[in-house]
Amino acid sequence: MGYSRFNLYFLPLLLLWAKRPFEILAKKSVAAVSAVLVIIVLYNNFTSPVYWDGIKQSRWGIYLSEGTEEYYPYREALRWINQHHQKKKVLITGLSYNYWVAYYLSQDVKYRIDYVQPGRRDIDVLREKLQKADREGFSIVLFHVNEPHPPDIQVEGGFSRARIFQNSQRQLVLYVKDHPVGLSGSD
């Protein structure tokens, strides 16, 4: 049926049409109803895969646009910044599309999103952005990893890698200026 939210308008109608056949089938065989429901769930997972952590497969069925259907662990990372780095300047970078971090960041956290052109190597972008953050007085850099693994930069321009936030699809790497908080990633 596609990805359009407007398809949800058809859901009540489809459920109404399906109600009577399911009632008839349930009177004849509970096993048959169970089998139909299992087939529906398997078909749904095949047409729109979902991983064990609830994250959908990135860019499934969308090949022409950047940044759609990407599932980074924003909430976890931004919640951690809110708890550990209030009133600090945060540079959010590595992404090539708009994301409304204001929904999740505390009002005390001053941030800027520094977009990048898609297709550049993560290690080059990260080095450049850490140096820029150092020049412009940022305390924290949250970097969106676009490659399978984060760049192997532990320390650059006074910033230390503090945390890696990840789900089954994507990673965000947090760098902190002159204060290696949470290097173990356990807090």
Secondary structure as the mmCIF struct_conf table of DSSP 4:
data_model
#
loop_
_struct_conf.conf_type_id
_struct_conf.id
_struct_conf.beg_label_comp_id
_struct_conf.beg_label_asym_id
_struct_conf.beg_label_seq_id
_struct_conf.end_label_comp_id
_struct_conf.end_label_asym_id
_struct_conf.end_label_seq_id
BEND BEND1 TYR A 3 TYR A 3
HELX_RH_3T_P HELX_RH_3T_P1 ARG A 5 PHE A 10
HELX_RH_AL_P HELX_RH_AL_P1 LEU A 11 LYS A 28
HELX_RH_AL_P HELX_RH_AL_P2 VAL A 30 THR A 47
BEND BEND2 SER A 48 SER A 48
STRN STRN1 VAL A 50 VAL A 50
TURN_TY1_P TURN_TY1_P1 TRP A 52 ASP A 53
BEND BEND3 GLY A 54 GLY A 54
HELX_LH_PP_P HELX_LH_PP_P1 ILE A 55 ILE A 55
STRN STRN2 LYS A 56 LYS A 56
HELX_LH_PP_P HELX_LH_PP_P2 GLN A 57 GLN A 57
TURN_TY1_P TURN_TY1_P2 SER A 58 GLY A 61
BEND BEND4 LEU A 64 GLY A 67
TURN_TY1_P TURN_TY1_P3 THR A 68 GLU A 69
HELX_RH_AL_P HELX_RH_AL_P3 TYR A 74 HIS A 84
TURN_TY1_P TURN_TY1_P4 GLN A 86 LYS A 87
STRN STRN3 LYS A 89 THR A 93
BEND BEND5 GLY A 94 GLY A 94
BEND BEND6 SER A 96 TYR A 97
HELX_RH_3T_P HELX_RH_3T_P2 VAL A 101 TYR A 103
TURN_TY1_P TURN_TY1_P5 TYR A 104 TYR A 104
BEND BEND7 LEU A 105 LEU A 105
TURN_TY1_P TURN_TY1_P6 GLN A 107 ASP A 108
STRN STRN4 LYS A 110 ASP A 114
TURN_TY1_P TURN_TY1_P7 PRO A 118 GLY A 119
BEND BEND8 ARG A 120 ARG A 120
HELX_RH_AL_P HELX_RH_AL_P4 ASP A 122 ARG A 135
TURN_TY1_P TURN_TY1_P8 GLU A 136 GLY A 137
BEND BEND9 SER A 139 SER A 139
STRN STRN5 ILE A 140 VAL A 145
BEND BEND10 GLU A 147 HIS A 149
BEND BEND11 GLN A 154 GLN A 154
STRN STRN6 VAL A 155 GLU A 156
TURN_TY1_P TURN_TY1_P9 GLY A 157 GLY A 158
STRN STRN7 PHE A 159 GLN A 166
BEND BEND12 SER A 168 GLN A 169
STRN STRN8 GLN A 171 LYS A 177
BEND BEND13 ASP A 178 ASP A 178
TURN_TY1_P TURN_TY1_P10 VAL A 181 SER A 184
BEND BEND14 GLY A 185 GLY A 185
#
